[in-house]
Every structure is written in C-alpha cells, then in structure tokens.
Amino acid sequence: PVIIAPGNHDYYHPLSYYARDHYQQKSNRPFPKNVHVFSSAQLQALVIPDWRDDVVFYGSCYTTDRVEGTHPSLAPREMPAEKLNVGLVHGSLLDFPIVSEVHIKREVTANFTTSDILTSGYDYVALGHYHGYWPVEDSLGRVRALYSGIPVARGLDETRDHYVVIGSITKDGLEPGSLVLERVDPHRILDLEVHLGEGVGTVSEIVARIREEFQSAGVTKSDIVYVRLEGVVQRDFSSYFVGEREFVQDCLHLVVDWGGVEPDYDLDALRRDVAAAQTVVGQFIAELDKLEEDARVRNDEERLALIQEARLMGLDALHGK
C-alpha cells in the first residue's frame, strides 16, 4: 500500500490530484486501489485488512498552506496495544539540530518536539517536511521516527545526501539492522569555496584554481557544482565569465558565485591623493566613508555591509565596468 498525508506545500483540496473524483476526471482512469490519502485535517485511523489487520496508520492532512501550533497527530491519545501503531506526520521538529528555520516559518507549519514523538504512543512515526534525512531516537538508541527527506535535491543549497528509506517497523520502532538508505539520484550537489588569493588577472588562473578544488573534492561528470569564489582580482580584470563551457568535461552543471570577489582598489592611496579628492571618484569615496562611519557608530552591521558593497559596485561603474 501507498499511504499519503498531504503537507503544507501540497495540501488537500477538491481540485487536488489527491481527491479521487478530480483525479479520475483529469486522468480518465480510476484512482489507484493501493493508494490511501488522509483527507481530513482531523486525525484519522486507517486499517487495510486486505493487507494486514494488525497495523493501524494514523494521519491527517493540511487543507491550507498554514497550520499553526502543535501537530494534531501528536496530541495525547490511547492506541490499541495489540496493534502496530504507525503515525504519518508532516511538520517542523522544533529541536531538529540540522535545519534552522526563521521564526515566522515555524509559526505557519504544525510543529512538535522529540518528546512529543516519544510520548505519543506511536510505535513509529514517518516524518515529512524537511528535505534532509534525520532519525529520531529514544534513550535506548532505537529509531522511533525519522525524516526520510526527499530522494532528489531541489536546489543548490541541498548538498546533503538524499535517500529512499527502507526498514522494518516493530513495537519498539525500526527493527535494529533493518534500516537501508538507498540513493536513487546519481547526481550530487556540491558547494565548493574556491580561494583565489590576491591579484588574479586572467580567466585561465581562475579556471585553474577551480579545477584544483574539483580534484580535491572528487567532482565527477554527474555532479552539479556551486562554486563560491573568494579573493581579490586585479582592478582591470574585465572578463567575469567563467561557466560551463570551461568545465563541460568535468561536471554536469556549474554555477559560479562572484559575490566574494573584490577588485584590488587601493582605497588608502585614493584617500591620500589630493588631486583624486577633487574628482568624482574621490568625492564618491569620501561620501561612502561618511556613511560607513555613521553605520559603525550605530552598530548597524547590515547597513555597513551594504555600504561596503555599494562602494565596490560604484567604483566599478565609475571605471566603466
């Protein structure tokens, strides 16, 4: 059987493909008999007697993209002790140690804690919402719940391994030794920081540094690579295009982020130059210096970073870049 508890990004509604009538109308074929969808925001219990009558699945669905407070599936309740009780829960684990969320995001997604899971009465809880794998263990080291994550990464920030999770559920959680993490996506997403040093002046030098980092990280032809460049380039460096054409034999896809690269403007020399002070460039530097000093006095780190970036972008523009 396939059992689905729709979440906040694919919530259940009459025009969802989770709805039997809509699915059959749009696909012109019957809804799959082996697929069971929780279609109520209230907790439902599901037994599939044609499969196993000793297992009860519990779940609910989102009917909007916002559900606040504790997840309804984890409210205290009695469950039949003679049955295998399995929960399907989509939401935010508040003490999840890997993924940090902004406060407002957690406020609009049903949430819970590890303690809620371990005291819920479920023998095992299948978790959804976070894209990365993470198990929840009890004090004896037994896996009582886990986020399987998604089998294929959806963005350049999802650099962790992704799996299809296979295991056997018992009254004490997952059976020890039964857990298998099966990778189905041949592509990895790698986030590489490449330090250029100072005074780089040619594309070939940058390509060489990236290739060195590729070799160190073991990049293969099936990998998708996000490269963050750090360092200083010569002020007259004009070619900021380094992309897939230089690395077509090295990886599947390459994205280069130039945000950490700065031109080697000698600001101190320009500030000391009396003649330069009378030019647009000199006056621009002086004005940005005043704004920077004000931001420092106010201890406004965000504005300070913005001014420093604006100074470099402005100097590039004034030098015809």
Secondary structure, 3 states (H helix, E strand, C coil): CEEECCCCCCCCCCCCCCCHHHHHHHHCCCCCCCEEECCCCCCEEEEECCCEEEEEEEECCCCCCCCCCECHHHCCCCCCCCCEEEEEEECEECCCCCCCCCHHHHHCCCEECHHHHHCCCCCEEEEECCCCCEEEECCCCCEEEEECCCCCCCCCCCCCCCCEEECCEECCEECCCCCEEECCCCCCEEEEEEECCCCECCHHHHHHHHHHHHHHHCCCCCCEEEEEEEEEECCCCCCCCCCHHHHCCCCCEEEEEEEEEEECCCHHHHHHCHHHHCCHHHHHHHHHHHHHHHHHHCCCHHHHHHHHHHHHHHHHHHCCC
